[in-house]
Amino acid sequence: MSSRTRQEERASTKIRLPSDRDAGPFMTSTAPPLALRVRLWRNRLLASPAFRAMIARIPLLRRVANGKANALFRLTGGFIFSQVLLAGVRLGLYEILADGPLSTGQLATHLGMPPERMRVLLRANADLRLLIEHAPDLWVLNDAGVILATDRGLSGMIRHHDMLYRDLMEPEPLLRGLKTDTELRRYWAYVREPRPDGLAAEEVADYSILMRDSQAMMADCILASHDFGRVRVLLDVGGGEGAFLAAAAFAHPDLQLRLFDLPAVAQRAASHLETLGLAGRARVHGGDFSRDRLPDDADCVTLIRVLCDHDDARVAVILANLHHSLRPGTRLVVAEAMSGPSEGARLGAAYFGIYFLALGAGRCRSDRDIMTLLAAAGFSAIRCVPSPNPLIATLVTALR
Ligand SMILES: C[S@@+](CC[C@H](N)C(=O)[O-])C[C@H]1O[C@@H](n2cnc3c(N)ncnc32)[C@H](O)[C@@H]1O
């Protein structure tokens, strides 16, 4: 028997229709649904090297197959591509090119790298469409490179991934629940502390800066999805350094601002809002949003990237405290990345699913999950509001 025939035989014995199996979820008297039977038939075909060789000979099908192979390779090589990105961010490559094109030699001198190694990094960046080689050895930013050069939040997120890389170095113990002491958990200090309101300034500084810097895209998304024009007093619960409040305040000059966060973060928020000239419109409160009473003079309350960090039981406590503290008629706006059918939502869910596993708390919920939690806490008129970019956020609004 040739090795190819053996391979084919192995493939066809591995993927079988459910009806071929001895046991399984569909091994009842009813046949599996048609869509599943078709999928399994298709999988069995694809598992056959002879079938794939046949596809490769038909131009139109070959294009489809090559597209799928490229997508799979993007995942296979994803780690390398991420490191190319990390190196570019850490070296300041995108920032330095923001002022205009530079040659390989100039970049090598600026970034302290041998020219031939510099060229390898530059070529990888061009192949990943972050840079363009405008003329031989002359480099200019591509669209994504411009965003990397100018969005501090994005480069901050990429830098903070170095912890996550290390946490994911051995993914199986993490997935099995055998590894719980992760770097990410130490970074997000409030997740590991039973009394997070006692956290010291230095324990909240790094994540607060990251949240402030990465708020811009989030704020654009939220302000484009929900009309804050008629809001008189806006309270941002878990509002970090007040970056969202500031964006809302600049968009709506009459808006009064309230912020509630852990005492050490609230201090940072007070000085940040003061630096922006917003202190006169703002009152900042420090405390624990799961147990302390929240200010009740707001007619709208936002919870941005807050619920996702916590398990369902804790979310229930947080929402119960909000419900208890707020006046009837207060509008609540929950905004964070939520799972859903769009490509952006799926990417976000795949990313955050693993992220929260490493964090050891929280999960990426669907809009339905959030709605269910809000309803259980007693909120009414609950609605999902799509945003312009579901990769960044989806909104769910409700009334106290
Ligand atoms: C992921 S950050 C989001 C910050 C901000 N909403 C944003 O989107 O940039 C979560 C915020 O919740 C705050 N937080 C966590 N636990 C808290 C608690 N028990 N009471 C008050 N604030 C808390 C953190 O300090 C942090 O600022």
PDBQT file of the ligand as one rigid body, heavy atoms in Angstrom, charges set to zero:
ROOT
HETATM    1  C1  LIG A 501     -11.042  47.628  32.974  1.00  0.00    +0.000 C 
HETATM    2  S1  LIG A 501     -11.046  49.082  33.877  1.00  0.00    +0.000 S 
HETATM    3  C2  LIG A 501     -12.133  50.142  32.937  1.00  0.00    +0.000 C 
HETATM    4  C3  LIG A 501     -11.925  51.588  33.213  1.00  0.00    +0.000 C 
HETATM    5  C4  LIG A 501     -12.785  52.518  32.369  1.00  0.00    +0.000 C 
HETATM    6  N1  LIG A 501     -14.178  52.290  32.543  1.00  0.00    +0.000 N 
HETATM    7  C5  LIG A 501     -12.414  52.375  30.919  1.00  0.00    +0.000 C 
HETATM    8  O1  LIG A 501     -13.148  51.781  30.138  1.00  0.00    +0.000 OA
HETATM    9  O2  LIG A 501     -11.335  52.878  30.554  1.00  0.00    +0.000 OA
HETATM   10  C6  LIG A 501     -12.078  48.689  35.274  1.00  0.00    +0.000 C 
HETATM   11  C7  LIG A 501     -12.171  49.802  36.274  1.00  0.00    +0.000 C 
HETATM   12  O3  LIG A 501     -13.001  49.355  37.355  1.00  0.00    +0.000 OA
HETATM   13  C8  LIG A 501     -12.407  49.776  38.562  1.00  0.00    +0.000 C 
HETATM   14  N2  LIG A 501     -12.822  48.860  39.645  1.00  0.00    +0.000 N 
HETATM   15  C9  LIG A 501     -12.567  47.551  39.758  1.00  0.00    +0.000 A 
HETATM   16  N3  LIG A 501     -13.107  47.046  40.881  1.00  0.00    +0.000 NA
HETATM   17  C10 LIG A 501     -13.725  48.074  41.494  1.00  0.00    +0.000 A 
HETATM   18  C11 LIG A 501     -14.494  48.179  42.677  1.00  0.00    +0.000 A 
HETATM   19  N4  LIG A 501     -14.708  47.118  43.464  1.00  0.00    +0.000 N 
HETATM   20  N5  LIG A 501     -15.011  49.386  43.004  1.00  0.00    +0.000 NA
HETATM   21  C12 LIG A 501     -14.783  50.464  42.213  1.00  0.00    +0.000 A 
HETATM   22  N6  LIG A 501     -14.073  50.421  41.058  1.00  0.00    +0.000 NA
HETATM   23  C13 LIG A 501     -13.553  49.240  40.713  1.00  0.00    +0.000 A 
HETATM   24  C14 LIG A 501     -10.923  49.697  38.297  1.00  0.00    +0.000 C 
HETATM   25  O4  LIG A 501     -10.163  50.448  39.213  1.00  0.00    +0.000 OA
HETATM   26  C15 LIG A 501     -10.842  50.203  36.873  1.00  0.00    +0.000 C 
HETATM   27  O5  LIG A 501     -10.678  51.586  36.828  1.00  0.00    +0.000 OA
ENDROOT
TORSDOF 0
